[in-house]
Every structure is written in structure tokens, then in C-alpha cells.
Amino acid sequence: MAERSRDRHLDTRAALDFLEYRLEAGERRRVEEHLGRPCDTCRERLRELGELLTTMRDDRAGEVPRFLHERAIGVFAPAGTPSPARRLVDAIAELLFDSQVAPLTTAARRAVGGARRLRFSLGAHSVELEVEREGSQLKVSGQLHTADAQLWSVEGEAGGERRSVHPDAAGKFVLYGLPWDTLTLRLRGEAEVFRLPTIEHEQ
Amino acid sequence: MKPRVSGELDPELDARLVARCLDGESRAWDALVFRHERLVYAIGRAYRLADEDMGDVFQDVFTALFKGLHRLRDGRALVRWLASTTERVARTTALRRRREVAREVRGDLTLAKLEDHGEAIGADLERVERQHQVRLAMAGVPERCKRLLAALYYEDPIPSYNELSVRLGVPVGSLGPTRARCMDQLRSRLEHAIRDGDGISGA
């Protein structure tokens, strides 16, 4: 039985637990015996995972400060010559659904937990949002439905703080780190800018 | 059939963004900056540049990128170009700053030692590119995985499983298996990019 146990290859979970010293002494011994047989497959798996963990843990640069981001963005539209997109007047997005006004079904509530769900029409596009409280902060996740969503930006402002994010290729995005306060959102595309109606929260 | 690389690690994404920038789309420039500004920041940080100098590096690097976009239509070359250009600009900036300090404080005697410091940092460029590649791959994994992996492998100090359980709303017993599944997804995205021979750095 013990012999068979020592023959067992490491799956990702066991390999991570081994690398992170999360295994009980007995299990760690079993893994060491298995590696010592030797097992080249598991050694290679450990080496690859170990390199990946080291790459991630050595990455300590932190987030790019906003003033640097703006400096880089400003290269495209030099001061005094704003790009056409920046001259656009905001269009107001149309609220299509708000779970605070039209409560969700029990099944839907189970799926999204305590998050407030909203959906807006942005002309030919639309955006779905989930707004929830995380301690003293807001988390806004959503999906923008449009072609080339990654070329849009989502800008949020609450409690005097601003955050912005670009959706991924599927249009999904998450804004973290805004204080739990009245929320305003703008979605900027190349040729249009939409301002969402102010989002107040129930106390 | 080999799964196609998609989303943030898609080597064609940079090429499309470059083409759109060349067409004058400022949103594409925003997206390009958003994708790669952290690479520039990480290299600048490695040279321990002050905010003011970092601002100059951002300005110089992104101006050079903007002017050189027509030569970077092959998106696979973009990260390698950005990394080497940033290193050159950051090194020059750091040396200039240190020369000024050396002249003011101890005279030119320290200059040779200071230049040696610059050499040592340049050797880590490959590691910074790899870290950037992992960050881009992270942007493509599901949000739940992104938050868990970021907490475990990018935060310092590493939060305990109990703390993570509360923060992410996941039972402690599920964290280990979830972490392994998320890590498999991240590795899969990285492996496909490398196997296709056209990862973002063109390495």
C-alpha cells in the first residue's frame, strides 16, 4: 500500500503544496521518496511550477502611478491638441434594468449573491454591471457588449477617487479600490463617450 | 487540435492595436499603453529612479514608441523593443542623475562604481519580460482566479488562507484545489503562447 502511495505522481495541487511547504510531514516525506526514485516527470513539473512562482513573487514593481499613465497617454494627444474622442460630448446611457428597483428571482440572486445588477443601453452597445460592497470599498465588475471592447475604457469615480480600466477582449472588466460612495461611470470608445446615470446605494 | 492563443497573450492583439494607432485611433493607444506600461515601470523601478526621472523615462519611451509604430507592425516585436528601449533610456537617466550627485557630493571618483551598478540591472531584462508575459496571461484568466493568484503570489506578505477565505468568500478547504485549477489555467495560457512560438516577446 505504502509502495503504491510512493508511486503516485504529483498533481498541480500536491506540487504547489510541496513548493509552498503546506504538506504535513508524512505527506512531504512521501513526495520526497517519490521524487527520489527518481521521477523525472514530477521533478520537471516541480521545476516549471517553481520557476513560475519565483517569476511572480519576484515581480514587486507595484501598480503604475496615475501621473505616469497620463504622461504615456498624453503622448498620443499632445497638450493643446486634444484627440477628437476627447472633444466628444458625453451621451447619457439609458438604464434598462436595476435589481434594486426590480428585484431578481431567487435563482438569479443565488447566482450573483448580494451584488446589485444593472444593465444600460449605450446606443448600439450595452453594458452589464454588478456593483457590490467589499468592506469600505466598491467592486464594480461588468461586461461591455460591443466590437473591439478592449479599445474602450471604463472610468469610475466615487468619494473623490478615480479608477479606470480597459475591458478584456470579451468586454469583461473589474474596477477595484473605489470607496463605497455614490458612483459615476463613463465608458469611452473611439468615437463616443457615455456617461451612466449616477449610481446611489441603499444604506 | 491545439487550442488557439486568445485574449491578452494573442500576439495579433498588439499588431491590431499598432495598426489602429497608425490609423489615428487614440483609444487603441490607450489600450497599448495600458497593456505595456507596467513593463516600462518595472524596468525604471529596477534603476531606482525618482518620480521626476521616471516621468522623463515614460515620456521618452512612449514618444519613441509612438514615432516608431510604423516599424512595429509585427506586434511580436513590440515587447522586446519596449524592454530594450526602456532599459537604454532608464540606464542613461540613472547614470546622468548619479553623475550629478557624484559631482555634487564626492567628485568624479565614484563614477566608475556607479556605472557598474547600471550593468548589473540590465542583465535582468529577460526576467522582467517574463514577468510581463505572466502578468498579461493573468489578465486573461477568470476574475476569481486572478484575485486568488494575485493575492497568493503577488502580495507581500502572503495572506493566510483564513484571511483569503474571508476576502474572497471561498471556504478555506476550497482554496487549495481552486488555486491548483487556477494555476493550471495560467500555465496553459503561457504554454500555448510559447509552444506556438509567437509569445508576446517573440522569444
Interface residues (C-beta under 8 A of the other chain):
Chain A: D11 T12 R13 L16 D17 R22 E48 L49 L52 L53 T55 M56 R57 D58 D59 R60 A61 G62 E63 V64 P65 F67 L68 H69 R71 A72 I73 V75 F76 A77 S83 P84 A85 R86 G113 E134 S141 Q150 L151 W152 S153 H166 D168 A169 A170 K172 V174 R188 G189 E190
Chain B: S6 G7 E8 D10 L13 L17 R20 C21 E25 S26 R27 A28 W29 D30 A31 V33 F34 R35 E37 R38 V40 Y41 A42 R45 D51 M54 G55 F58 Q59 F62 T63 L65 F66 R127 R130 Q131 V134 R135 A139 G140 E143 L149 Y153 Y154 D156 R167 G169 G176 P177 R179 A180 R181 M183 D184 L186 R187 L190
